[in-house]
Amino acid sequence: MQLPIYMDNHATTPLDPRVLEAMLPYMTKVFGNAASRNHAFGWEAEQGVEKAREQIAKLIGASAKEIIFTSGATESNNLAIKGVAEMYREKGDHIITQVTEHKATLDACKRLEKQGYRVTYLPVEADGLVSVEKLAAAITDKTILVSIMYANNEIGTINPIAEIGKLCHEKGVLFHTDAVQAVGKIPVNVISDNIDLLSLSGHKVYGPKGVGALYVRRRNPRVQLNAQIDGGGHERGMRSGTLNVPGIVGLGAACEIAMNEMEAEGKRLRELRDYMRQKFENALDYVHVNGNMEHHLPNNLNMSFVYVEGESLLMGINDIAVSSGSACTSATLEPSYVLKALGLGDDVAHSSIRFGLGRFNTKEEVDYVSDKLIDTVLKLRELSPLYEMVKEGIDLEKVEWTAH
Ligand SMILES: *Cc1c(COP(=O)(O)O)cnc(C)c1O
């Protein structure tokens, strides 16, 4: 076992060596521009791109023509949201999303608000899921787009996407989903889920960074988008720019591997995840899982270790790469807005850890990580006056603190 241990697979995943193998020829010998239509160099590059389009489409139940390549899911989300908003401006000016979306979605919506669009940010329930009833109540005849993520990147909750898609189609509203954390991890099907636009990213599925895709439905309904990058009219005019051929080939290979191995990998990671959770719950009191354990990604575990200070906890496990419930925005340490949306207090949010298991994590690593974490929590609690008071049966809510 090698240190440090990487267990932050929601942030990014390592490149699968098989993906690298597929990409290598396209970085050297097959260097053509996929848009060069009049010679073999271009044709060969184009073949690689078209094969990848098929591989990606197959993983999500789409057809190849519905896949638009982008520089990643940040761009895909921007293209979907701003592209629809601008294209359907005459039909309406209202967009619905939820407060726990990725910043790429929230910030695209904020930009549109500055331009005069109206955005509803739905709250989530205490388990992190969005309520379909609240969504239904928010839709008006001016609503043009609903953007709700498939699975959350912090707490791993899986939204009722098929229900949301059905509702949107009944109401004649387009439905976009940021499916970055779901694609390749759980079955996703744009037809049965009634999805009109779907964002995915290469580096979250053991593919390369800087490449992603947007699924854009071509039938029932045919979705139109206002391009956000103008140029040579690549990707059916929706996204100009010379294609990142090696990246695209890698994304395609990563999707094919994910498709073949999803079931076995999901089962293995779910077992490891449940084993780790069990270890924490057996060894420690005042720990709880954030999110919804039933509608949950197999590779995610987000737990609060109450009465320990988040910073100290992370320092105690500095040979392990995980994420904390603190988001470093500029110089201040803000508690995660996702955990806050579940109703967690700042202290509890700061004492939360996101474990993101991945394809290359082993049982041995899971044991090392959980033992080290348990050890650190026990040590920190020995020094924690709050924990002492709670153990003595003092109700912290009723304590009158005095400042000196
Ligand atoms: C990582 C991530 C993104 C951004 O993807 P990039 O390809 O890194 O731009 C968007 N949404 C979610 C849910 C993510 O986890």
The ligand as an SDF file (V2000), in Angstrom:
LIG
                    3D

 15 15  0  0  0  0  0  0  0  0999 V2000
  -16.8020   18.0500  -11.5110 C   0  0  0  0  0  0  0  0  0  0  0  0
  -18.2040   18.4760  -11.7080 C   0  0  0  0  0  0  0  0  0  0  0  0
  -18.5510   19.4420  -12.6580 C   0  0  0  0  0  0  0  0  0  0  0  0
  -17.5060   20.1740  -13.4890 C   0  0  0  0  0  0  0  0  0  0  0  0
  -16.9310   19.3560  -14.4400 O   0  0  0  0  0  0  0  0  0  0  0  0
  -15.5850   19.8180  -15.1820 P   0  0  0  0  0  0  0  0  0  0  0  0
  -15.4540   18.8450  -16.2980 O   0  0  0  0  0  0  0  0  0  0  0  0
  -14.5010   19.6980  -14.1760 O   0  0  0  0  0  0  0  0  0  0  0  0
  -15.7820   21.2040  -15.6600 O   0  0  0  0  0  0  0  0  0  0  0  0
  -19.8730   19.7710  -12.8090 C   0  0  0  0  0  0  0  0  0  0  0  0
  -20.8170   19.1780  -12.0750 N   0  0  0  0  0  0  0  0  0  0  0  0
  -20.5320   18.2390  -11.1510 C   0  0  0  0  0  0  0  0  0  0  0  0
  -21.6390   17.6140  -10.3740 C   0  0  0  0  0  0  0  0  0  0  0  0
  -19.2240   17.8650  -10.9350 C   0  0  0  0  0  0  0  0  0  0  0  0
  -18.9430   16.9600  -10.0040 O   0  0  0  0  0  0  0  0  0  0  0  0
  1  2  1  0
  2  3  1  0
  2 14  2  0
  3  4  1  0
  3 10  2  0
  4  5  1  0
  5  6  1  0
  6  7  2  0
  6  8  1  0
  6  9  1  0
 10 11  1  0
 11 12  2  0
 12 13  1  0
 12 14  1  0
 14 15  1  0
M  END
$$$$
